Amino acid sequence: MQQIEEKNYASDLIASGIARNNIYEIAFAFDGKEVLVKERHVTASDDEV
């Protein structure tokens, strides 16, 4: 999630006209057979950097 925040990937989608409430950020981390998945909805403050 840190990389997603730092790179601000949602800003490109928002700039192309996609509504914030239609954007989800999803992160996957793998350690062997273990998987961690985190997701969140993009909020108004996420693209204001």
PDBQT receptor file of N, H, CA, C and O in Angstrom, charges set to zero:
ATOM      1  N   MET A   1       0.833  -1.184   0.000  1.00  0.00    +0.000 N 
ATOM      2  CA  MET A   1       0.000   0.000   0.000  1.00  0.00    +0.000 C 
ATOM      3  C   MET A   1       0.882   1.254   0.000  1.00  0.00    +0.000 C 
ATOM      4  O   MET A   1       0.507   2.288  -0.552  1.00  0.00    +0.000 OA
ATOM      5  N   GLN A   2       2.045   1.148   0.619  1.00  0.00    +0.000 N 
ATOM      6  H   GLN A   2       2.349   0.308   1.068  1.00  0.00    +0.000 HD
ATOM      7  CA  GLN A   2       2.935   2.311   0.658  1.00  0.00    +0.000 C 
ATOM      8  C   GLN A   2       3.351   2.730  -0.751  1.00  0.00    +0.000 C 
ATOM      9  O   GLN A   2       3.347   3.919  -1.069  1.00  0.00    +0.000 OA
ATOM     10  N   GLN A   3       3.710   1.763  -1.596  1.00  0.00    +0.000 N 
ATOM     11  H   GLN A   3       3.714   0.797  -1.337  1.00  0.00    +0.000 HD
ATOM     12  CA  GLN A   3       4.103   2.083  -2.970  1.00  0.00    +0.000 C 
ATOM     13  C   GLN A   3       2.932   2.675  -3.746  1.00  0.00    +0.000 C 
ATOM     14  O   GLN A   3       3.111   3.616  -4.519  1.00  0.00    +0.000 OA
ATOM     15  N   ILE A   4       1.753   2.137  -3.547  1.00  0.00    +0.000 N 
ATOM     16  H   ILE A   4       1.608   1.373  -2.920  1.00  0.00    +0.000 HD
ATOM     17  CA  ILE A   4       0.563   2.655  -4.222  1.00  0.00    +0.000 C 
ATOM     18  C   ILE A   4       0.342   4.116  -3.833  1.00  0.00    +0.000 C 
ATOM     19  O   ILE A   4       0.015   4.945  -4.682  1.00  0.00    +0.000 OA
ATOM     20  N   GLU A   5       0.521   4.429  -2.550  1.00  0.00    +0.000 N 
ATOM     21  H   GLU A   5       0.786   3.756  -1.860  1.00  0.00    +0.000 HD
ATOM     22  CA  GLU A   5       0.369   5.807  -2.081  1.00  0.00    +0.000 C 
ATOM     23  C   GLU A   5       1.464   6.711  -2.639  1.00  0.00    +0.000 C 
ATOM     24  O   GLU A   5       1.186   7.816  -3.106  1.00  0.00    +0.000 OA
ATOM     25  N   GLU A   6       2.719   6.236  -2.589  1.00  0.00    +0.000 N 
ATOM     26  H   GLU A   6       2.946   5.339  -2.210  1.00  0.00    +0.000 HD
ATOM     27  CA  GLU A   6       3.837   7.062  -3.064  1.00  0.00    +0.000 C 
ATOM     28  C   GLU A   6       3.741   7.358  -4.552  1.00  0.00    +0.000 C 
ATOM     29  O   GLU A   6       4.013   8.479  -4.981  1.00  0.00    +0.000 OA
ATOM     30  N   LYS A   7       3.361   6.374  -5.333  1.00  0.00    +0.000 N 
ATOM     31  H   LYS A   7       3.140   5.463  -4.985  1.00  0.00    +0.000 HD
ATOM     32  CA  LYS A   7       3.274   6.534  -6.794  1.00  0.00    +0.000 C 
ATOM     33  C   LYS A   7       1.986   7.227  -7.222  1.00  0.00    +0.000 C 
ATOM     34  O   LYS A   7       1.889   7.709  -8.351  1.00  0.00    +0.000 OA
ATOM     35  N   ASN A   8       0.996   7.283  -6.333  1.00  0.00    +0.000 N 
ATOM     36  H   ASN A   8       1.075   6.892  -5.416  1.00  0.00    +0.000 HD
ATOM     37  CA  ASN A   8      -0.270   7.970  -6.599  1.00  0.00    +0.000 C 
ATOM     38  C   ASN A   8      -0.908   7.507  -7.916  1.00  0.00    +0.000 C 
ATOM     39  O   ASN A   8      -1.310   8.323  -8.745  1.00  0.00    +0.000 OA
ATOM     40  N   TYR A   9      -0.991   6.207  -8.086  1.00  0.00    +0.000 N 
ATOM     41  H   TYR A   9      -0.664   5.544  -7.412  1.00  0.00    +0.000 HD
ATOM     42  CA  TYR A   9      -1.535   5.627  -9.312  1.00  0.00    +0.000 C 
ATOM     43  C   TYR A   9      -2.965   6.075  -9.595  1.00  0.00    +0.000 C 
ATOM     44  O   TYR A   9      -3.349   6.193 -10.759  1.00  0.00    +0.000 OA
ATOM     45  N   ALA A  10      -3.741   6.320  -8.583  1.00  0.00    +0.000 N 
ATOM     46  H   ALA A  10      -3.430   6.224  -7.638  1.00  0.00    +0.000 HD
ATOM     47  CA  ALA A  10      -5.143   6.703  -8.779  1.00  0.00    +0.000 C 
ATOM     48  C   ALA A  10      -5.279   8.031  -9.510  1.00  0.00    +0.000 C 
ATOM     49  O   ALA A  10      -6.284   8.260 -10.182  1.00  0.00    +0.000 OA
ATOM     50  N   SER A  11      -4.291   8.907  -9.393  1.00  0.00    +0.000 N 
ATOM     51  H   SER A  11      -3.474   8.721  -8.847  1.00  0.00    +0.000 HD
ATOM     52  CA  SER A  11      -4.400  10.225 -10.027  1.00  0.00    +0.000 C 
ATOM     53  C   SER A  11      -4.560  10.118 -11.544  1.00  0.00    +0.000 C 
ATOM     54  O   SER A  11      -5.305  10.897 -12.138  1.00  0.00    +0.000 OA
ATOM     55  N   ASP A  12      -3.868   9.162 -12.181  1.00  0.00    +0.000 N 
ATOM     56  H   ASP A  12      -3.263   8.530 -11.698  1.00  0.00    +0.000 HD
ATOM     57  CA  ASP A  12      -4.013   8.977 -13.632  1.00  0.00    +0.000 C 
ATOM     58  C   ASP A  12      -5.429   8.540 -13.991  1.00  0.00    +0.000 C 
ATOM     59  O   ASP A  12      -5.997   9.000 -14.982  1.00  0.00    +0.000 OA
ATOM     60  N   LEU A  13      -5.991   7.656 -13.184  1.00  0.00    +0.000 N 
ATOM     61  H   LEU A  13      -5.530   7.282 -12.379  1.00  0.00    +0.000 HD
ATOM     62  CA  LEU A  13      -7.354   7.188 -13.448  1.00  0.00    +0.000 C 
ATOM     63  C   LEU A  13      -8.361   8.316 -13.254  1.00  0.00    +0.000 C 
ATOM     64  O   LEU A  13      -9.283   8.482 -14.052  1.00  0.00    +0.000 OA
ATOM     65  N   ILE A  14      -8.176   9.087 -12.188  1.00  0.00    +0.000 N 
ATOM     66  H   ILE A  14      -7.426   8.952 -11.540  1.00  0.00    +0.000 HD
ATOM     67  CA  ILE A  14      -9.072  10.216 -11.911  1.00  0.00    +0.000 C 
ATOM     68  C   ILE A  14      -8.971  11.245 -13.022  1.00  0.00    +0.000 C 
ATOM     69  O   ILE A  14      -9.983  11.790 -13.462  1.00  0.00    +0.000 OA
ATOM     70  N   ALA A  15      -7.736  11.517 -13.482  1.00  0.00    +0.000 N 
ATOM     71  H   ALA A  15      -6.914  11.074 -13.125  1.00  0.00    +0.000 HD
ATOM     72  CA  ALA A  15      -7.533  12.480 -14.564  1.00  0.00    +0.000 C 
ATOM     73  C   ALA A  15      -8.197  12.029 -15.861  1.00  0.00    +0.000 C 
ATOM     74  O   ALA A  15      -8.589  12.859 -16.681  1.00  0.00    +0.000 OA
ATOM     75  N   SER A  16      -8.324  10.717 -16.046  1.00  0.00    +0.000 N 
ATOM     76  H   SER A  16      -8.005  10.043 -15.380  1.00  0.00    +0.000 HD
ATOM     77  CA  SER A  16      -8.962  10.220 -17.268  1.00  0.00    +0.000 C 
ATOM     78  C   SER A  16     -10.483  10.161 -17.154  1.00  0.00    +0.000 C 
ATOM     79  O   SER A  16     -11.165   9.720 -18.079  1.00  0.00    +0.000 OA
ATOM     80  N   GLY A  17     -11.015  10.612 -16.004  1.00  0.00    +0.000 N 
ATOM     81  H   GLY A  17     -10.461  10.971 -15.252  1.00  0.00    +0.000 HD
ATOM     82  CA  GLY A  17     -12.464  10.718 -15.863  1.00  0.00    +0.000 C 
ATOM     83  C   GLY A  17     -13.125   9.626 -15.046  1.00  0.00    +0.000 C 
ATOM     84  O   GLY A  17     -14.352   9.602 -14.944  1.00  0.00    +0.000 OA
ATOM     85  N   ILE A  18     -12.361   8.730 -14.467  1.00  0.00    +0.000 N 
ATOM     86  H   ILE A  18     -11.365   8.750 -14.550  1.00  0.00    +0.000 HD
ATOM     87  CA  ILE A  18     -12.949   7.672 -13.645  1.00  0.00    +0.000 C 
ATOM     88  C   ILE A  18     -13.240   8.228 -12.251  1.00  0.00    +0.000 C 
ATOM     89  O   ILE A  18     -12.370   8.839 -11.631  1.00  0.00    +0.000 OA
ATOM     90  N   ALA A  19     -14.444   8.019 -11.766  1.00  0.00    +0.000 N 
ATOM     91  H   ALA A  19     -15.151   7.523 -12.270  1.00  0.00    +0.000 HD
ATOM     92  CA  ALA A  19     -14.852   8.543 -10.462  1.00  0.00    +0.000 C 
ATOM     93  C   ALA A  19     -14.099   7.837  -9.340  1.00  0.00    +0.000 C 
ATOM     94  O   ALA A  19     -13.876   6.628  -9.394  1.00  0.00    +0.000 OA
ATOM     95  N   ARG A  20     -13.705   8.613  -8.310  1.00  0.00    +0.000 N 
ATOM     96  H   ARG A  20     -13.887   9.595  -8.266  1.00  0.00    +0.000 HD
ATOM     97  CA  ARG A  20     -12.973   8.055  -7.169  1.00  0.00    +0.000 C 
ATOM     98  C   ARG A  20     -13.691   6.854  -6.546  1.00  0.00    +0.000 C 
ATOM     99  O   ARG A  20     -13.048   5.887  -6.137  1.00  0.00    +0.000 OA
ATOM    100  N   ASN A  21     -15.022   6.920  -6.477  1.00  0.00    +0.000 N 
ATOM    101  H   ASN A  21     -15.543   7.706  -6.810  1.00  0.00    +0.000 HD
ATOM    102  CA  ASN A  21     -15.758   5.829  -5.830  1.00  0.00    +0.000 C 
ATOM    103  C   ASN A  21     -15.750   4.554  -6.661  1.00  0.00    +0.000 C 
ATOM    104  O   ASN A  21     -16.243   3.526  -6.196  1.00  0.00    +0.000 OA
ATOM    105  N   ASN A  22     -15.205   4.585  -7.877  1.00  0.00    +0.000 N 
ATOM    106  H   ASN A  22     -14.804   5.419  -8.255  1.00  0.00    +0.000 HD
ATOM    107  CA  ASN A  22     -15.074   3.386  -8.713  1.00  0.00    +0.000 C 
ATOM    108  C   ASN A  22     -13.654   2.827  -8.715  1.00  0.00    +0.000 C 
ATOM    109  O   ASN A  22     -13.364   1.874  -9.438  1.00  0.00    +0.000 OA
ATOM    110  N   ILE A  23     -12.771   3.412  -7.915  1.00  0.00    +0.000 N 
ATOM    111  H   ILE A  23     -13.006   4.187  -7.328  1.00  0.00    +0.000 HD
ATOM    112  CA  ILE A  23     -11.366   2.992  -7.900  1.00  0.00    +0.000 C 
ATOM    113  C   ILE A  23     -11.054   2.296  -6.577  1.00  0.00    +0.000 C 
ATOM    114  O   ILE A  23     -11.309   2.834  -5.500  1.00  0.00    +0.000 OA
ATOM    115  N   TYR A  24     -10.505   1.103  -6.679  1.00  0.00    +0.000 N 
ATOM    116  H   TYR A  24     -10.298   0.666  -7.554  1.00  0.00    +0.000 HD
ATOM    117  CA  TYR A  24     -10.031   0.350  -5.508  1.00  0.00    +0.000 C 
ATOM    118  C   TYR A  24      -8.535   0.126  -5.664  1.00  0.00    +0.000 C 
ATOM    119  O   TYR A  24      -8.053  -0.168  -6.758  1.00  0.00    +0.000 OA
ATOM    120  N   GLU A  25      -7.817   0.265  -4.582  1.00  0.00    +0.000 N 
ATOM    121  H   GLU A  25      -8.209   0.504  -3.694  1.00  0.00    +0.000 HD
ATOM    122  CA  GLU A  25      -6.395  -0.039  -4.585  1.00  0.00    +0.000 C 
ATOM    123  C   GLU A  25      -6.217  -1.378  -3.866  1.00  0.00    +0.000 C 
ATOM    124  O   GLU A  25      -6.713  -1.568  -2.755  1.00  0.00    +0.000 OA
ATOM    125  N   ILE A  26      -5.507  -2.298  -4.511  1.00  0.00    +0.000 N 
ATOM    126  H   ILE A  26      -5.104  -2.144  -5.413  1.00  0.00    +0.000 HD
ATOM    127  CA  ILE A  26      -5.326  -3.638  -3.963  1.00  0.00    +0.000 C 
ATOM    128  C   ILE A  26      -3.835  -3.966  -3.966  1.00  0.00    +0.000 C 
ATOM    129  O   ILE A  26      -3.156  -3.798  -4.979  1.00  0.00    +0.000 OA
ATOM    130  N   ALA A  27      -3.333  -4.437  -2.820  1.00  0.00    +0.000 N 
ATOM    131  H   ALA A  27      -3.884  -4.573  -1.998  1.00  0.00    +0.000 HD
ATOM    132  CA  ALA A  27      -1.925  -4.822  -2.700  1.00  0.00    +0.000 C 
ATOM    133  C   ALA A  27      -1.837  -6.291  -2.323  1.00  0.00    +0.000 C 
ATOM    134  O   ALA A  27      -2.596  -6.773  -1.482  1.00  0.00    +0.000 OA
ATOM    135  N   PHE A  28      -0.909  -6.998  -2.949  1.00  0.00    +0.000 N 
ATOM    136  H   PHE A  28      -0.292  -6.606  -3.632  1.00  0.00    +0.000 HD
ATOM    137  CA  PHE A  28      -0.651  -8.405  -2.660  1.00  0.00    +0.000 C 
ATOM    138  C   PHE A  28       0.793  -8.534  -2.191  1.00  0.00    +0.000 C 
ATOM    139  O   PHE A  28       1.693  -7.944  -2.789  1.00  0.00    +0.000 OA
ATOM    140  N   ALA A  29       1.021  -9.295  -1.133  1.00  0.00    +0.000 N 
ATOM    141  H   ALA A  29       0.290  -9.774  -0.647  1.00  0.00    +0.000 HD
ATOM    142  CA  ALA A  29       2.372  -9.609  -0.668  1.00  0.00    +0.000 C 
ATOM    143  C   ALA A  29       2.466 -11.118  -0.509  1.00  0.00    +0.000 C 
ATOM    144  O   ALA A  29       1.587 -11.746   0.081  1.00  0.00    +0.000 OA
ATOM    145  N   PHE A  30       3.534 -11.692  -1.036  1.00  0.00    +0.000 N 
ATOM    146  H   PHE A  30       4.248 -11.181  -1.515  1.00  0.00    +0.000 HD
ATOM    147  CA  PHE A  30       3.713 -13.137  -1.002  1.00  0.00    +0.000 C 
ATOM    148  C   PHE A  30       4.938 -13.489  -0.171  1.00  0.00    +0.000 C 
ATOM    149  O   PHE A  30       5.969 -12.821  -0.245  1.00  0.00    +0.000 OA
ATOM    150  N   ASP A  31       4.811 -14.544   0.618  1.00  0.00    +0.000 N 
ATOM    151  H   ASP A  31       3.973 -15.087   0.678  1.00  0.00    +0.000 HD
ATOM    152  CA  ASP A  31       5.931 -15.134   1.363  1.00  0.00    +0.000 C 
ATOM    153  C   ASP A  31       5.756 -16.641   1.260  1.00  0.00    +0.000 C 
ATOM    154  O   ASP A  31       5.065 -17.259   2.070  1.00  0.00    +0.000 OA
ATOM    155  N   GLY A  32       6.394 -17.222   0.246  1.00  0.00    +0.000 N 
ATOM    156  H   GLY A  32       6.955 -16.721  -0.412  1.00  0.00    +0.000 HD
ATOM    157  CA  GLY A  32       6.188 -18.647  -0.006  1.00  0.00    +0.000 C 
ATOM    158  C   GLY A  32       4.743 -18.903  -0.403  1.00  0.00    +0.000 C 
ATOM    159  O   GLY A  32       4.252 -18.346  -1.384  1.00  0.00    +0.000 OA
ATOM    160  N   LYS A  33       4.063 -19.751   0.366  1.00  0.00    +0.000 N 
ATOM    161  H   LYS A  33       4.462 -20.204   1.164  1.00  0.00    +0.000 HD
ATOM    162  CA  LYS A  33       2.658 -20.043   0.089  1.00  0.00    +0.000 C 
ATOM    163  C   LYS A  33       1.708 -19.123   0.840  1.00  0.00    +0.000 C 
ATOM    164  O   LYS A  33       0.492 -19.222   0.677  1.00  0.00    +0.000 OA
ATOM    165  N   GLU A  34       2.247 -18.235   1.656  1.00  0.00    +0.000 N 
ATOM    166  H   GLU A  34       3.235 -18.155   1.788  1.00  0.00    +0.000 HD
ATOM    167  CA  GLU A  34       1.429 -17.271   2.404  1.00  0.00    +0.000 C 
ATOM    168  C   GLU A  34       1.165 -16.044   1.541  1.00  0.00    +0.000 C 
ATOM    169  O   GLU A  34       2.057 -15.565   0.841  1.00  0.00    +0.000 OA
ATOM    170  N   VAL A  35      -0.048 -15.544   1.592  1.00  0.00    +0.000 N 
ATOM    171  H   VAL A  35      -0.774 -15.933   2.161  1.00  0.00    +0.000 HD
ATOM    172  CA  VAL A  35      -0.423 -14.363   0.820  1.00  0.00    +0.000 C 
ATOM    173  C   VAL A  35      -1.161 -13.386   1.727  1.00  0.00    +0.000 C 
ATOM    174  O   VAL A  35      -2.052 -13.774   2.482  1.00  0.00    +0.000 OA
ATOM    175  N   LEU A  36      -0.782 -12.123   1.645  1.00  0.00    +0.000 N 
ATOM    176  H   LEU A  36      -0.057 -11.808   1.031  1.00  0.00    +0.000 HD
ATOM    177  CA  LEU A  36      -1.484 -11.053   2.351  1.00  0.00    +0.000 C 
ATOM    178  C   LEU A  36      -2.107 -10.151   1.293  1.00  0.00    +0.000 C 
ATOM    179  O   LEU A  36      -1.433  -9.720   0.358  1.00  0.00    +0.000 OA
ATOM    180  N   VAL A  37      -3.390  -9.872   1.446  1.00  0.00    +0.000 N 
ATOM    181  H   VAL A  37      -3.937 -10.223   2.206  1.00  0.00    +0.000 HD
ATOM    182  CA  VAL A  37      -4.098  -9.009   0.503  1.00  0.00    +0.000 C 
ATOM    183  C   VAL A  37      -4.712  -7.861   1.290  1.00  0.00    +0.000 C 
ATOM    184  O   VAL A  37      -5.398  -8.076   2.289  1.00  0.00    +0.000 OA
ATOM    185  N   LYS A  38      -4.461  -6.637   0.830  1.00  0.00    +0.000 N 
ATOM    186  H   LYS A  38      -3.904  -6.462   0.018  1.00  0.00    +0.000 HD
ATOM    187  CA  LYS A  38      -5.086  -5.456   1.432  1.00  0.00    +0.000 C 
ATOM    188  C   LYS A  38      -5.750  -4.669   0.320  1.00  0.00    +0.000 C 
ATOM    189  O   LYS A  38      -5.244  -4.591  -0.800  1.00  0.00    +0.000 OA
ATOM    190  N   GLU A  39      -6.893  -4.088   0.651  1.00  0.00    +0.000 N 
ATOM    191  H   GLU A  39      -7.304  -4.152   1.560  1.00  0.00    +0.000 HD
ATOM    192  CA  GLU A  39      -7.593  -3.258  -0.337  1.00  0.00    +0.000 C 
ATOM    193  C   GLU A  39      -8.208  -2.069   0.360  1.00  0.00    +0.000 C 
ATOM    194  O   GLU A  39      -8.498  -2.097   1.556  1.00  0.00    +0.000 OA
ATOM    195  N   ARG A  40      -8.399  -1.025  -0.419  1.00  0.00    +0.000 N 
ATOM    196  H   ARG A  40      -8.163  -1.002  -1.390  1.00  0.00    +0.000 HD
ATOM    197  CA  ARG A  40      -9.090   0.156   0.095  1.00  0.00    +0.000 C 
ATOM    198  C   ARG A  40      -9.695   0.930  -1.065  1.00  0.00    +0.000 C 
ATOM    199  O   ARG A  40      -9.246   0.839  -2.207  1.00  0.00    +0.000 OA
ATOM    200  N   HIS A  41     -10.697   1.669  -0.743  1.00  0.00    +0.000 N 
ATOM    201  H   HIS A  41     -11.062   1.743   0.185  1.00  0.00    +0.000 HD
ATOM    202  CA  HIS A  41     -11.368   2.558  -1.679  1.00  0.00    +0.000 C 
ATOM    203  C   HIS A  41     -10.563   3.851  -1.757  1.00  0.00    +0.000 C 
ATOM    204  O   HIS A  41     -10.044   4.314  -0.741  1.00  0.00    +0.000 OA
ATOM    205  N   VAL A  42     -10.452   4.433  -2.930  1.00  0.00    +0.000 N 
ATOM    206  H   VAL A  42     -10.873   4.057  -3.755  1.00  0.00    +0.000 HD
ATOM    207  CA  VAL A  42      -9.763   5.707  -3.059  1.00  0.00    +0.000 C 
ATOM    208  C   VAL A  42     -10.656   6.801  -2.493  1.00  0.00    +0.000 C 
ATOM    209  O   VAL A  42     -11.848   6.865  -2.795  1.00  0.00    +0.000 OA
ATOM    210  N   THR A  43     -10.068   7.652  -1.675  1.00  0.00    +0.000 N 
ATOM    211  H   THR A  43      -9.100   7.600  -1.430  1.00  0.00    +0.000 HD
ATOM    212  CA  THR A  43     -10.816   8.768  -1.098  1.00  0.00    +0.000 C 
ATOM    213  C   THR A  43     -10.353  10.077  -1.734  1.00  0.00    +0.000 C 
ATOM    214  O   THR A  43      -9.356  10.102  -2.456  1.00  0.00    +0.000 OA
ATOM    215  N   ALA A  44     -11.061  11.139  -1.472  1.00  0.00    +0.000 N 
ATOM    216  H   ALA A  44     -11.871  11.119  -0.886  1.00  0.00    +0.000 HD
ATOM    217  CA  ALA A  44     -10.753  12.438  -2.073  1.00  0.00    +0.000 C 
ATOM    218  C   ALA A  44      -9.340  12.874  -1.762  1.00  0.00    +0.000 C 
ATOM    219  O   ALA A  44      -8.686  13.460  -2.625  1.00  0.00    +0.000 OA
ATOM    220  N   SER A  45      -8.844  12.616  -0.574  1.00  0.00    +0.000 N 
ATOM    221  H   SER A  45      -9.376  12.141   0.127  1.00  0.00    +0.000 HD
ATOM    222  CA  SER A  45      -7.514  13.097  -0.192  1.00  0.00    +0.000 C 
ATOM    223  C   SER A  45      -6.390  12.287  -0.817  1.00  0.00    +0.000 C 
ATOM    224  O   SER A  45      -5.252  12.757  -0.839  1.00  0.00    +0.000 OA
ATOM    225  N   ASP A  46      -6.660  11.082  -1.328  1.00  0.00    +0.000 N 
ATOM    226  H   ASP A  46      -7.584  10.700  -1.310  1.00  0.00    +0.000 HD
ATOM    227  CA  ASP A  46      -5.605  10.226  -1.881  1.00  0.00    +0.000 C 
ATOM    228  C   ASP A  46      -4.960  10.804  -3.119  1.00  0.00    +0.000 C 
ATOM    229  O   ASP A  46      -3.783  10.537  -3.358  1.00  0.00    +0.000 OA
ATOM    230  N   ASP A  47      -5.659  11.573  -3.909  1.00  0.00    +0.000 N 
ATOM    231  H   ASP A  47      -6.615  11.790  -3.715  1.00  0.00    +0.000 HD
ATOM    232  CA  ASP A  47      -5.082  12.100  -5.134  1.00  0.00    +0.000 C 
ATOM    233  C   ASP A  47      -4.606  13.539  -4.980  1.00  0.00    +0.000 C 
ATOM    234  O   ASP A  47      -4.180  14.149  -5.960  1.00  0.00    +0.000 OA
ATOM    235  N   GLU A  48      -4.668  14.086  -3.790  1.00  0.00    +0.000 N 
ATOM    236  H   GLU A  48      -5.014  13.590  -2.994  1.00  0.00    +0.000 HD
ATOM    237  CA  GLU A  48      -4.226  15.466  -3.556  1.00  0.00    +0.000 C 
ATOM    238  C   GLU A  48      -2.828  15.440  -2.957  1.00  0.00    +0.000 C 
ATOM    239  O   GLU A  48      -2.658  15.448  -1.737  1.00  0.00    +0.000 OA
ATOM    240  N   VAL A  49      -1.821  15.408  -3.845  1.00  0.00    +0.000 N 
ATOM    241  H   VAL A  49      -1.959  15.402  -4.836  1.00  0.00    +0.000 HD
ATOM    242  CA  VAL A  49      -0.419  15.359  -3.390  1.00  0.00    +0.000 C 
ATOM    243  C   VAL A  49       0.354  16.435  -4.066  1.00  0.00    +0.000 C 
ATOM    244  O   VAL A  49       1.554  16.575  -3.829  1.00  0.00    +0.000 OA
TER     245      VAL A  49
